Amino acid sequence: YVMLKSSFYKFTTGTTTSRVHSDMFATDLIVGYNFLPSLHVLAYLPYKVNNFSGQDVKYRTQGLGDGGLLANYVIATNNKNVMATFTYSLSVKGGIELPTGDFIDDYRAKEVPANISNGSETIDFMTGARYIFKKKNTTLISDYTFKYNTENEAAYRFGNQHSVSLLAAQRFMRSIVVFTPYAGVAGEFDGADFYHTLEQHGTTGESVFLNTGLEVGFSDYILGCTADLPLYANFGEAAASSPRVALRLAYLFNN
């Protein structure tokens, strides 16, 4: 399949009398392919537009973000058992993220946060696992991802990231159209960033989101929308995230 995905969210920090805002917009080109029934590989490349607004500073970045390659391999499944009342699959994943986006080397002089950069200028690594349970038209998905970030030439290292999610989806058929609403929770845990081995204040924290969405399938296309509604966030300095929204359109080959 080939997919276009656009996403947006806003992050706010500071006190009520001194607020700073970061607006993040990205459009990703994603291509996925099943090389084997048990091996799925996807590649992605984002284009980003980020805006920062502080007390006396306004800054904008625009360009390619960090692209990556992620493989998912099924290690256990019963989907070939025609007598099974339900199916399951357990898979492991691993990948690499490449330095295709620019990092703001002089972010301190510009008085902007480092994460307003389009990229990290590092080679980073990802791993994780996924478990899928299906019974009739109901699907449960649990997913865990760990991302290991390395240090770039500007001596900046973004913190390692953990993300975990649990989703429930229900499939409905209406003529030739398939509707799949889903809902669940997602947690994200960010380690501290470091600059010359010095921990960067306010970069570590955790957040929990209510994840809701809908996918509509028709012919060889899938149209989807997602909204992540923040339930809890702890980053210090009264940091807050807006709801995150995403739209995606995919075309399936040989469906």
N, C-alpha and C positions, 0 to 999 in steps of 0.2 A: 504494500500500500504506500501511497504518498499522502502526506497530510500537511496542512497549514494550520498553525495554532497561534492565536493572538491572546495575550494576557496583559493585565494591568493591576497594579496595586500601589498604595501610598503608605509611606512609613513616616511617622511624626515623632520627634523627641523634643525634650526641653521642658521648661516650666510654662505655666499659663501666660506669663508675661514675656517669655522668650522662647518661641516655638520655631523649630526648623522642620522643613518638609522635604521628603525625597519621593518623587513620582517615578515609577518604573513601568515602562511599556516595552513589550517584546513580541516579535513575530518569528516563530520557529518554522523552518522547513524540516520535516521529519520523513524519513524513508525507512520502511521496515520490510523484512523478507524472511521467510521460513526456508532455511537451507536444508533442514531435515524436519521431520515431524516433531522432534524434541528440541530443535535448536532454532531460536528466533533471534535475529540481529537487527538493530535499528541504529541509524545514524541521524544526528540532528545538528542544525546550524541556526543559531538565532541572529536576528537583527534587532538592536536595542536602541531605544531613545530614553535617556534618563535625565531628569531635571532635579536640581537641588536649589532650595530657597531658604536662606538664613536671614539673620538680622541685617547684614550689610552685603551679603554675597548672593549672587544668582549665577548658577553654572549649569551647562547643558552638555551632555555627551551623546554622540550618535554614531552608530557603526556596527560592525559585526561583533557578536559576543563569542564566547568560547564554545566551539563545537565539540561533539563527542561521539563515541561509538560504544554501544551497550549490547551485550549478548545475554540471552536468557536460555538456560538449559534445563529441561524437565528431567528430574532424577527419579520420580516415582509418580505413577498414574494408573488408573484402572479404566481409562476411556475406551479400551478395546474389549472390555467385558460387557457383552450385549445383555447379560442377565442382571447387571447392577441396577439397583434402585436409585443410586446417586453416583456421581463421578467426582473425582478429585484429582488434583495435580499439585505436586510440590516441585518447585524449581529454584535454582540458584542463579545468580547473575553477577556479572563482572564487566567493568568497562574502563574507559580512559577518556579524559577530557583534555582537549588540546588548546594551546595558547593562541587562538585565532582572534581574540579580542584585545583591545588596548587597555593597559593599566595606567592610571594617572600617577606617574612617578613623583611629581611635585605636589601631591595632594595637600601636604602640610602647608606649603607656601600659599596655595590657592585657598586654604581654609575650607576645604570640602571633605566629606567623608570618603574613605577609600572605596567603599562599596558602591559609590556612584559610577565607578569605572565600568566599562563595557566588558572587560575581561580581567583575568588574574595574571596573565603572562607566565603561567606555570603549567606543567603537566600534572594533572590530578587523577586520582584513581577512585573507582566506585565498586562496591560489592553489596550483596544482600540476598534476600530470599523472598519467595512469594508462594502462598498457598491458596488454591481456588477450590471451592466446594460448590457443586451444582446439583440441584434436585428439581426436575421439571423446568419451570421458568424462573426459578429463584437461584441467585448466585451470591455467594459470600466470598470476599477477597480480602486477605490479610497480606500486608506488604511491609518489608523493612529494607531500608537503604542506608549504607554508610559511605560517606565521601571523605577521602583523605586528601587534604590540600597540602601542597608543598610551598617552599619559599621562593619568591621570584628574585630577579636581579636587583630590585630596589630594596631588598632585605625585608619585604613584607610577606607575611604568611597569614592567609585567611584561616579561621578556625575550622576544625573538622566538624562535620555535620551528620547527625542522625535524624532519620525521619521514619515514622511508623504510621500505618493507616489500617483501618478496618471499615470495609464498605459492604453494603447489602444492595443488590439490584434485582428488579423485577421486570420480566420481559412480557410485553403485550403485542399481539399481532392484530392489525387492522387492515384487511385486504393485503396489499403488497407492501405495507409500511410496518416497520417494527419500532415500537416505542420502548425505551429502557430507562426509566427513572432510577436514581440511586441516591443513597444517603449514608453517612457514616461520620467517623471522627478521624482526625489526623493530628499527630503531634510532631513537632520539630524541635531539635535540641542543637544549639550552635555553640561550639567551643570558642574560646577567646581568640581574637586576632593578635598577631605579634609583629612588632616592628623593631628590628635589631634586637631580638629576644625580649623586648619590653612588651608586656601585655597592654593592649589597647582598651581603655576603659569604655564600658558600655557596649562591647561587641559580643559578649557572651549572654546566653539566655535561653529561654524555652517558650514555646507557644503551642496552643491547642486550638484547632479549628473544627467547626461543624462543616462537613463537606457535603454539598448537594449538587445534583446535576441531572441532565437528561440527554440521552442520545436517541437520534431518530435515523433509522436506516431505510433506504429506498434505492432499489436497483443496485448499482455498485457504489453508492455513496453513503457516507455516515456524517451527519451533522450533530455536533454536540456543544453543550454549554455547561459550565461549571461555576459555582460560587462557593468560595471558602469564607465562612463567617467566623471571625475571631471570637473565641470563648474565653481565652486566658492568654496573657503575655507577661513575661517578666524579663525585661532587658535593662531595667534601671532608668533613671532620668525621665520617668513618666512616658516611656516609649509606648507607642500604640500603632497597630497596623489597621488599615482600612480593610473592608471586605475585598478579597481578591477574586477577580472575574476572568474567565477565559472562554474563548470561542474557537472551535476547530472544525475543519472540513477535511474528510479523508476520501480518497478514491481507492477502491479495492480492485486489484488485478486478479484474474482467474478466480473470482469469488464463487 
